[in-house]
Amino acid sequence: MSVAVAVLLSVGLIAGIGTYLARTTSAARAKVISEYEARAVTSADLIAGTLAASDAKTRATGEESFAGDLADLRTQIGLQIVGAPWYAVLDANGDRLIVDPVSKQAEGTDLTADEGFRIASQTGKLAFGEVRTGSDGSYALAFQPYDTARGRRILTLPISLADLSTILTGALDRTSSISYVVDGNGRVVVSSQDGVAGSALTDAALLKDAMQNTRGVHGDRYFVARPVEGSDWRLIQTTSGSKLLAPVQANARVAWQMFAAFAFAMVIIVLIGYFVLRGSARLAQARMHDALTGLPNRALFLERADATIADWRRKRPTGDTGPVAALFLDLDGFKPVNDTYGHAAGDALLKQVALRLVDATRPEDMVSRFGGDEFLVLCRKLRTEQDAVAVADRIRDYVSEPFEIGGRSVTIGVSIGIALLDEQIQEAAALIHHADLALYRAKENGRGRVEIFDHSLVR
């Protein structure tokens, strides 16, 4: 038992440590990834905050310089009121009131189709839209709503990507990462890499995935994507997955190597314990079972019978138990077979008898070899006392059928004595003694009989 407990504890220890190590490694990986994603969220928030900081200034410009009627607006054309290559003033419906200078009329078209216009109209705050390329280079449109006595208007300005890069690159995470800010069409607004602003993101698969998901993996690359508030832009932050997780993987590798060595040692201990346990089980089997037939021997029968008697006496007052009986069997005609055909034939006959006894009895019954050609059967969970007689009759019928021993047909019989458990019996030895007395009567009365013990047999 102690060996079995040690084996179970070892298995549990290996499983427990393995589970803990797997969870610890997984938690460490999750923490690294979470921190990386947090940096992307911080970058997106910083960019959004930097863009929103211009709202008050450009709103004031609109309210002070472009709140007049259409005639007033037209008089201001060419005065270069804002420091931008051109600007447009739209009404709340998106209709153009003016474009200054007039030569930029072409660039001032389709402004309402820009996602930045929709965001500005809905939020009433400065919003940034798509990247465009004009005669003055690449720029992103800024839409500044402001209120006038004539209703809401939207001042539209092109902000060069060079200026945006100067303002925003400081907010990008450059720690082992490549960061992009792209517009709704996938064109780069600003990047941690030089020379890519204004062009479409070359990794189409990454762009498609990042536009639909907040995180993902492409080959060895891990990415995080977050929208930039106040624009149709999206921050995409990507890095080598192996480089990102390198510290965790290095620690995990060492930990798993140590665990493997520990598990190997424990497996050796478990195997040793198993063989010791199996050897102990075999010794116990040999000690408590008959070597020839494999049936429980006298010692095991006594142990089980004592336990059954104790259980019967405990439950008897409540009526929660049925009769218990011991059957003492003695083979009739075994000695002539043994003497005539030899001990090998006798042993073979005993083995076959044992098999038939097991077949003839119920699953609740225990068949034991008492010694020589004598057997004991402990009948438990009987419904009535006659059930014990029925078991005995079935045994007698089974044993009376011819046996094939070494090519010869051999017929024997069996005499059976039955003792029923009662209040006077305190232990198994007394129950067996009563069954032996009943067996003695069965043999005296002509063999091949079944007799039940009664107290008249006690002298």
Disulfide bonds with the S-S distance in Angstrom:
none
